Amino acid sequence: MVEHFQVAIIGHLTVDDIVLPNGNTKIGSPGGNVLYAALGAKAWGVNPFVITCQGRDYPLETMDTLIGAGIDTSHIIPLNVSSVRQWALYDVNGGRKYVLINKESNYLDISPRPHMIPDQSMDNIQFAHIAPMPAIIQEEWVEWLTSRGVRYISLDPHEDYMSDDLLWKRILPQLTIFMPSTVEVEAMSGDCLDTLKAARRIAQMGPRIVVIKQGAHGSLVYERDTDSATYISPITAAEVDPTGCGDSYCGGFLAGMVSGGDPVFAAKWGSVSASFVLEGYGPSAAYEVSRSFAEERYKNYEDITL
């Protein structure tokens, strides 16, 4: 078990109306990248504290569930605005589009900012993960965490902000781990680059580790110091709803790094965490996952990949 208060996850809470290609829906699902990432870490016994903003209509039972799971919610900032509510629309080709439903809130409004929390909150933090948010907010957090000597900073970008080259030239040198999806890598480069070439090019801009998430096709882990790349196959799971799988992967990856594993080991933990989320609507299948369940699935994963 990792010592409490060593791990922070920073991001959004949202309310999601999920529409899947087969016609199934889950309306009003508690969501948000910070929720899924925290559950991904929690599956491995790593209990982070989450830094996020909570709209006045966000499901309170979700907060109770997180507290019961050992996740510290004391840095959740209540806002007197509606939560961001969004359609999560999936197509038959595996694509997804988010559409904001309510007009009162937007992603910028519900983004946590460094000035919202006490400075001493980060005194014992060694690992921090910044989930997708507007890139200017992510840059604030990167600079703030760096100034406080946080040992590892990982960042999962938002696909809407990938084309600002100057911004990423400022952010990437301060990161330890950069975790984009293939869609985000393509948006960053402007074309469909070879995945390994893209990872190597990004690593040259700063981060020591680049992880490219490829959804149902697994992930690629590139380590700059050894110029090595490893493909991590996805783990077999019953596919119900892919919402939050990428965020949960990031949480599991962070847990693997916290526990002393190398990036390839951490990526396998990430894949296991994502597989639990995949098996239910929204976060429902991930709430009760224990480390023993995760370890058992990891054994099966090893059997598959060897």
C-alpha positions in Angstrom: 0.0 0.0 0.0 1.3 3.4 -1.0 1.5 6.0 1.8 -1.5 8.3 1.8 -1.2 11.8 0.4 1.7 10.9 -2.0 -0.5 10.9 -5.1 -2.7 13.6 -6.6 -5.1 13.5 -9.6 -6.3 16.8 -11.0 -9.2 17.1 -13.5 -12.9 17.4 -14.1 -16.2 16.0 -12.8 -19.0 15.9 -15.3 -22.5 14.3 -15.7 -22.6 12.1 -18.8 -25.5 11.0 -21.0 -23.9 8.0 -22.8 -25.3 6.8 -26.1 -23.7 3.7 -27.5 -23.7 2.4 -31.1 -26.0 -0.5 -30.2 -28.7 2.0 -29.0 -28.1 1.4 -25.3 -28.0 4.5 -23.2 -27.0 5.5 -19.7 -28.5 8.9 -18.8 -27.2 11.0 -16.0 -24.1 8.9 -15.2 -21.6 10.4 -12.8 -18.5 11.0 -14.8 -15.4 13.0 -15.2 -11.8 12.2 -16.0 -10.7 12.7 -12.4 -13.3 10.1 -11.2 -12.2 7.5 -13.6 -8.5 8.1 -13.1 -8.9 7.8 -9.3 -10.8 4.6 -9.7 -8.0 3.2 -11.9 -5.4 3.9 -9.2 -7.7 2.7 -6.4 -7.9 -0.7 -8.1 -4.3 -1.3 -7.2 -4.5 0.0 -3.6 -3.2 3.4 -4.4 -5.6 5.9 -2.7 -5.0 9.4 -4.3 -6.5 12.6 -3.3 -8.4 14.3 -6.1 -8.4 18.0 -6.9 -11.5 19.0 -8.9 -14.5 21.3 -8.8 -18.0 19.9 -8.0 -21.1 21.4 -9.5 -24.1 21.8 -7.2 -26.0 19.0 -9.0 -23.3 16.4 -9.1 -24.5 13.1 -7.6 -23.7 13.2 -3.9 -23.7 9.4 -3.6 -20.7 9.3 -5.9 -18.7 11.4 -3.3 -19.8 9.0 -0.6 -18.6 6.0 -2.7 -15.2 7.6 -3.3 -14.7 8.3 0.4 -15.7 4.7 1.2 -13.1 3.5 -1.3 -10.4 5.5 0.5 -10.0 8.3 -2.0 -9.4 11.7 -0.3 -12.1 14.2 -1.4 -11.1 17.0 0.9 -9.7 19.0 -2.1 -12.9 18.9 -4.1 -14.0 22.5 -4.5 -17.8 23.1 -4.5 -19.1 25.6 -7.1 -22.5 27.3 -7.2 -23.0 26.4 -10.8 -24.5 23.4 -12.6 -22.2 20.6 -13.5 -21.0 20.2 -17.0 -23.5 17.9 -18.6 -22.6 16.3 -21.9 -23.7 13.8 -24.4 -21.0 11.1 -25.0 -22.0 9.9 -28.5 -20.2 6.8 -29.9 -20.3 5.6 -33.5 -19.9 2.2 -35.0 -16.3 2.8 -36.0 -15.2 3.4 -32.4 -15.3 7.2 -32.6 -16.7 9.4 -29.9 -18.0 13.0 -29.7 -18.8 15.0 -26.6 -21.6 17.6 -26.9 -22.3 20.0 -24.1 -26.0 20.0 -23.1 -26.4 22.8 -20.5 -25.2 26.3 -21.2 -24.5 27.5 -17.7 -21.1 25.7 -17.3 -18.2 24.8 -19.6 -14.9 23.0 -19.2 -13.0 26.2 -18.3 -15.5 27.2 -15.6 -15.3 23.8 -13.8 -11.5 23.5 -14.1 -9.7 23.5 -10.7 -6.9 26.1 -10.4 -3.8 26.0 -8.2 -4.9 29.1 -6.3 -8.0 27.3 -5.1 -6.1 24.9 -2.8 -3.8 25.6 0.1 -0.1 25.6 -0.8 0.7 23.0 1.9 -1.6 20.5 0.1 1.4 19.4 -2.0 4.0 19.1 0.7 4.1 15.3 0.5 3.1 14.8 -3.1 5.6 12.9 -5.2 3.3 11.9 -8.1 0.7 14.0 -9.8 -1.5 13.2 -12.8 -3.2 16.0 -14.8 -6.3 14.8 -16.6 -7.7 16.4 -19.8 -8.6 20.1 -19.3 -8.2 23.3 -21.3 -4.5 23.3 -22.0 -3.9 26.7 -20.5 -5.2 25.3 -17.2 -3.0 22.3 -17.6 0.0 24.6 -18.1 -0.8 26.4 -14.8 -0.8 23.1 -13.0 2.4 21.9 -14.6 4.2 25.0 -13.6 2.8 25.0 -10.1 3.7 21.3 -9.5 7.2 21.8 -10.9 7.8 24.8 -8.6 6.9 22.6 -5.6 9.3 19.8 -6.6 6.8 17.1 -7.4 8.9 14.1 -8.6 6.7 12.7 -11.4 4.2 14.7 -13.4 2.0 12.9 -15.9 -0.4 14.6 -18.3 -3.2 13.4 -20.5 -4.0 16.2 -23.0 -7.4 17.3 -24.4 -7.8 16.8 -28.1 -9.2 20.2 -28.7 -5.9 21.9 -27.7 -3.3 19.9 -29.6 -2.5 22.3 -32.4 -0.9 25.0 -30.3 2.8 24.2 -30.9 4.2 27.0 -28.8 2.1 25.9 -25.8 3.3 22.3 -26.0 6.9 23.5 -26.4 6.5 25.1 -22.9 4.6 22.2 -21.3 6.4 19.1 -22.5 9.9 19.9 -21.1 8.4 19.9 -17.6 6.7 16.5 -17.8 7.9 13.1 -16.8 5.1 11.2 -18.7 3.0 12.4 -21.6 -0.1 10.2 -22.3 -2.0 11.2 -25.5 -4.4 9.1 -27.5 -3.8 8.3 -31.2 -6.4 11.0 -32.0 -4.5 13.6 -30.0 -1.2 12.6 -31.6 -2.7 13.0 -35.0 -4.2 16.4 -34.0 -0.8 17.5 -32.7 1.1 16.5 -35.8 -1.6 17.4 -38.4 -1.4 14.0 -40.0 -1.3 10.3 -39.4 2.3 9.7 -38.4 3.8 6.3 -37.6 3.0 5.8 -33.9 6.6 5.1 -32.9 8.0 8.0 -34.8 5.4 10.3 -33.2 6.3 9.0 -29.7 10.1 9.5 -30.4 9.5 13.0 -31.7 7.4 14.0 -28.7 10.0 12.6 -26.3 12.6 14.7 -27.9 10.6 17.7 -26.8 10.9 16.8 -23.1 9.0 14.0 -21.4 11.1 10.9 -20.5 8.2 8.6 -21.1 5.5 8.8 -23.8 2.5 6.6 -23.7 0.2 6.6 -26.7 -3.2 5.1 -25.9 -4.8 3.2 -28.8 -8.1 2.2 -27.3 -9.1 -1.3 -28.3 -5.7 -1.7 -29.9 -3.8 -1.4 -26.7 -1.0 1.2 -26.1 2.6 2.0 -27.0 5.1 2.8 -24.3 8.2 4.7 -25.4 11.2 5.3 -23.1 13.5 8.1 -24.2 16.5 7.2 -22.1 16.9 3.8 -23.8 15.1 4.6 -27.1 12.9 1.6 -26.5 9.3 1.0 -27.4 7.0 -1.7 -26.2 3.5 -2.5 -27.5 1.0 -3.4 -24.7 -1.9 -5.5 -25.9 -5.4 -4.8 -24.5 -6.7 -7.2 -22.0 -9.8 -9.3 -22.8 -12.9 -8.0 -21.1 -16.6 -7.9 -21.7 -17.2 -4.7 -23.6 -20.2 -2.7 -22.2 -19.2 1.0 -22.3 -15.8 2.5 -23.1 -16.4 5.8 -21.4 -13.6 6.6 -19.0 -11.3 3.7 -20.0 -8.5 6.0 -21.1 -8.6 7.9 -17.8 -8.7 4.7 -15.8 -5.7 3.5 -17.8 -3.8 6.6 -16.7 -4.8 6.0 -13.1 -3.6 2.4 -13.2 -0.4 3.5 -15.0 0.3 6.0 -12.2 -0.3 3.4 -9.6 2.3 1.1 -11.3 4.9 3.9 -11.3 4.2 4.8 -7.7 4.6 1.1 -6.7 8.1 1.1 -8.2 7.4 -0.6 -11.5 8.9 0.3 -14.8 6.8 1.9 -17.5 6.0 -1.4 -19.2 4.8 -2.9 -16.0 2.8 0.3 -15.2 1.1 0.1 -18.7 -0.1 -3.4 -17.9 -1.6 -2.2 -14.7 -3.2 0.6 -16.7 -4.8 -1.9 -19.1 -6.2 -3.9 -16.2 -7.7 -0.8 -14.7 -9.3 0.1 -18.0 -10.7 -3.3 -18.5 -12.8 -3.1 -15.3 -14.3 0.2 -16.4 -15.2 -1.3 -19.8 -17.4 -3.9 -18.2 -20.1 -1.6 -16.9 -22.0 1.6 -17.8 -20.1 4.7 -16.6 -17.9 4.0 -13.5 -20.3 1.4 -12.1 -18.1 -1.7 -12.6 -15.0 -0.1 -11.2 -16.3 1.0 -7.8 -15.9 -2.4 -6.0 -12.7 -3.6 -7.6 -10.1 -4.6 -5.1 -6.4 -5.1 -5.5 -6.9 -8.9 -5.3 -9.3 -8.7 -8.3 -6.8 -6.6 -10.2 -3.9 -8.9 -9.4 -5.9 -11.9 -10.6 -6.7 -10.3 -13.8 -3.1 -9.2 -14.2 -2.1 -12.9 -14.0 -4.4 -13.7 -16.9 -3.0 -10.7 -18.8 0.5 -12.1 -18.4 -0.7 -15.5 -19.7 -2.1 -13.7 -22.8 1.0 -11.6 -23.5 3.8 -14.0 -23.0 
